[in-house]
Amino acid sequence: MTNIEIYTWSSCPFCIRAKALLNQKNLKFVEYCIDGDEAARAKMTERTNGKSSVPQIFINNKFIGGCDELHSMEATGGLDKLLEE
């Protein structure tokens, strides 16, 4: 079973766009909405090796990156390939 995690801010347009793609593909994911939660943001930044922008996406504990990286993977078929692993 695929484990997808996404760190977001509720009003972030890139977060909304990334979640829309996941929803469009009927994928279940765990969302960590970190609005104003500095402890959660610090944990995310640690997991991403210093990246503090949102969204930040993990698939099966592999760091994918943000919205642009997710959409690039989808465009090249890499997202489906990763989900099949």
Buried (B, 14 or more C-beta within 10 A) or exposed (E): EEEBBBBBBEEBEBBBBBBEBBEEEEBEBEBBBBEEEEEBBEBBBEBBEEBEBBBBBBBEEEBBBBBEBBBEBBEEEBBEEBBEE
